[in-house]
Amino acid sequence: MIRVEITRSGTSNIRGAVVRSLEVCGHAGYAAHGEDIVCAAASATAFTAAGALEELCGAPLGCATERDGYFKLDVPAFADGDTAYRSEIIMEAACIGYRQIQASYPDYITVYEKVI
């Protein structure tokens, strides 16, 4: 099973608290390696969020850590208000994507949120 942990803190203009990190662990086990659509969806969501933060907000490449069955994205604090707002939208879109995957495949992916 894939476990997605979303960590929030502070105040957000979009939702109650800003997404500070996103951690994705495990393998879905929906299908064989290379054919697992749940793993593919979870990976695509994580890499899209990291790429969007880099290209649209100027986040450093080092904010994402990836290895087999694990991906962590630590969202940097952006001083510029417009950039911070764009990063919030990107991360909220990723969270929505993970919840949608969970709604379709609840036996293979679980999304947890915590506020610190």
Residue pairs with C-beta under 8 A, 6 or more apart in sequence:
1 26
1 27
1 28
1 29
1 107
1 108
1 109
1 110
2 24
2 25
2 26
2 27
2 28
2 38
2 39
2 42
2 108
2 109
2 110
3 24
3 25
3 26
3 109
3 110
3 112
4 22
4 23
4 24
4 42
4 98
4 102
4 109
4 110
4 111
4 112
5 21
5 22
5 23
5 25
5 112
5 113
5 114
6 19
6 21
6 22
6 95
6 98
6 111
6 112
6 113
6 114
7 19
7 20
7 21
7 22
7 23
7 113
7 114
7 115
7 116
8 16
8 17
8 18
8 19
8 20
8 113
8 114
8 115
8 116
9 17
9 18
9 20
9 115
9 116
10 17
10 18
10 20
11 17
11 18
12 18
12 88
13 85
13 88
14 88
14 89
14 92
15 92
16 115
17 115
18 75
18 88
18 91
19 75
19 88
19 91
19 92
19 94
19 95
20 74
20 75
20 116
21 72
21 73
21 74
21 75
22 46
22 49
22 71
22 72
22 73
22 75
22 91
22 94
22 95
23 70
23 71
23 72
23 73
24 42
24 43
24 46
24 70
24 71
24 72
25 69
25 70
26 69
27 36
27 39
27 69
28 36
28 38
28 39
28 42
28 105
28 108
28 109
29 36
29 108
30 36
30 37
30 38
30 39
30 105
30 108
31 37
31 38
38 101
38 105
38 108
38 109
41 97
41 101
42 98
42 101
42 109
43 71
45 94
45 97
45 98
45 101
46 64
46 66
46 71
46 73
46 94
47 71
48 94
49 73
49 90
49 91
49 93
49 94
50 59
50 63
50 64
50 73
52 90
53 59
53 63
53 73
53 75
53 76
53 87
53 90
53 91
54 60
54 61
56 86
56 90
57 78
57 83
57 86
57 87
57 90
58 83
59 75
59 76
59 87
60 76
63 73
63 74
63 75
63 76
64 71
64 72
64 73
64 74
65 71
65 72
65 73
66 72
75 87
75 91
76 87
77 84
78 84
78 87
95 111
95 113
98 109
98 111
99 111
101 109
102 109
102 110
102 111
